[in-house]
Amino acid sequence: YSNLGFLVHQKGDFDEAESLYLEALEINSKHDGYEDLSVAMVLCNLASLKYSQGLHEQAISHYKKAIEIKKVKLAPNHQSLLKSVQNLAYMYYSLGRKKEAEELLGEFKLI
């Protein structure tokens, strides 16, 4: 569902993409538990979708949850974790929240 949601999202059908992402989130969290990396992946996709819709606080919330899962499951320098951190920092910068972006990047030694 998540991959299909991504394709639909790219086509601009945000409502259908969200429905598919939420279905993937439900399935993955029931099957693997809410703290699983598959859930983090779906949360990142939801964050991207919400950012596309201009729902920035929801996007930030989804990225924060995904990062927390990845921090537990992955090495501190894992590419997937750092990509999520960079995406969240970009959101902060785009919203004029430079201090939050820099603090986040500093926490992960990316600046």
N, C-alpha and C positions, 0 to 999 in steps of 0.2 A: 504494500500500500504506500509506503514511503517513497519508493522510486517512482511509482505512478503519480503520486502527489507532486513530486519534483517536476516531472514532465508537464503536468497540467499547470503548475505554477509558472513554468517558463512560457507557456502559451498565454498566460494572463488570466486564467480562470481561477481567481483567488478563492472563491467560495468552495469550488470543487476540490481544490488543493487542500484547503483547510480540513474539509471533511475526510479526505484520504489520510492526511497526517494524523488527525485525531483517532481514526480507526487504527492506524499503525501504532500509535502511542498506547491505545487500549490493549491491543493484541500483545505487543512487546512487553508491556509492564505486567500483564497477567502471566505471560509465559516465562519471562526471564527475571521479573522483579523490577521495581521502579529504579533501582540503582544500576541497571545494566547499561552497557555501552550502546546497545541498540536503541534504548530510550533516549540517551544523550544525542544520538544522531538525529532522531525525529525532532527533538527539542530544538536542535540547531536549524533544521529545515523550517520549523514553525517560526523561529526567530527571524529568519530571512523573509518569510512570508509576511509576518506582521510588520517588519520594517518596510517592505514594499507597499503595504497598505497605509503607511504613515502612523501605525500604532506602535510608536517607539518604546513606550514603557513596557508594553507586553513583550516586545522583541527583546528588550534588555533582560526582563525577567526570565524568559526562556533560555537565553544564553547563559545567564548566571547559574541556572539549574544544571544545564549541560556541563558547564565548566566544573561545578562541584562534583558531579559524577565522574568526570574524566580525571579530576585531581586524585580521586581515590583509586581509580582503576588503572591509570596509566603513569608512566614515568614522568617526572617533572619537565623533561625536554621532549616529550613525544610530540610529533608533528600535528596530530589531531587536536591535542590539547592546546598547543600554541596557536594553531589556526583559529580556534574558537576564541581564544583570548584576543588575538589580533582583530577578529571581526567585531567583538564587543568594543574594543578600544576605538575602532573606526566609527562605530555608531556614536560613541561618546563624543569623539572629535566632530562628527558631522552635526551634532546637536549643540555644539559650542561648550561642551563639558570637558574641556581640555585637562583640568586637574584630575578628574576621575579616570580619564584615559591614561594619563601619565602614571598615576598610582597603580593602575592595573598592570600596565606594561612593566613598571618597576618591580612589582611583586613577582613577576615571572622572569625578571632580568632580561627584558627585551629592549630596554633603553639604557 
